[in-house]
Amino acid sequence: EKCGYASFMLKEIAEQPKAVADTLLGRIDGSGTLSLDEVRIPPGVLREVDKVVVVACGTAFHAGLIAKYAIEHWTRIPCEVELASEFRYRDPILDQQTLVVAISQSGETMDTLMALRHAREQGARVLAICNTNGSTIPRESDAVLYTHAGPEVAVASTKAFLTQLVACYLVALYLGQVRGTKYGDEIGDVVRDLSGISGAVERVLGTMDPVRELARSLAHKNTVLFLGRHVGHPVALEGALKLKELAYMHAEGFAAGELKHGPIALIEEDLPVVVVVPSPRGRSVLHDKIVSNIQEIRARGARTIVIAEEGDEAVVPYADHLVRIPVTPTLLQPLVATVPLQVFACELATARGNEVDQPRNLAKSVTVE
Ligand code: M6R
């Protein structure tokens, strides 16, 4: 049931605040302690973990890329992220102290399933992050942390992605908690910030009219580029993937620091470039670097579409279009920064006359190889 929405995708975008809140529900107690009893891997085992490997495909892979920043920062455990379709055909170095995190909305993606089997054969423990109760991936894993996004019908993943991010943060924080890392105080703060994040997603959704208008005005374009740094880089990749699969446009995401190593050659007059700007607070060096990147591409004619925090004035002179997102801790910013990119892709695809729930050539769950 679309409940009055023009598409399942629009409905699922709108459901994100609830999906995020539901995924947090009952997992953080009043004192800010995480209780993930459902993660049936004993704390003793989690204390011994010396490497985390995240495997996933598509949008779930982008959630994994963001998880790496959180896991390494809060736990100091090295974390690798790999496309399941590559991992399964490699000869990866794994043992019983490796925690493999398999992320999948459907729980049926063949490559992710094969990757987890490959990992278990070598003695690694597998924790699934999944949205579908009783599906194959959680059944074959040692433990599962369910995302509570509810059924996702549209082929393009939206609310599942946000809840995968929440689950990844929970896993990272929980690992930090059981291991008692030196980031203990920070973890308490983040847990509090996470509790308010559903409201922040709601606020972003309330300000999307200019994004829709902008998307419609760009419907005739052939290419859109996306740039980001740090956790903004996977957000850029996700923005580009949404646009490819829905609008059938050439869209690419880059790490902004790579511009001079090649991609800047693509910049030409009036080329739309979406830039995800990190918070000017905290790691301000990242922010300053991206402001220079925006200046560089604009000087070469790019039409800059800047996604920046409320109150970030430094970007204003270089933004042809400015999209404001709420102030959020750096690692959590993808939860709010991705939303405008979903709306942008959905609206642009609709303006091009595409069927957003069922894009051509795609299936909701890729159970074949
Ligand atoms: O069900 P899964 O999370 O394992 O699916 C993985 C990808 O196939 C999926 O995220 C795909 O990339 C989406 N169509 C992206 O919107």
Residues whose N, C-alpha, C, O or C-beta is under 5 A from the ligand:
A	BS01	M6R	C57 G58 T59 A60 I103 S104 Q105 S106 G107 T109 V155 A156 S157 K364 V366
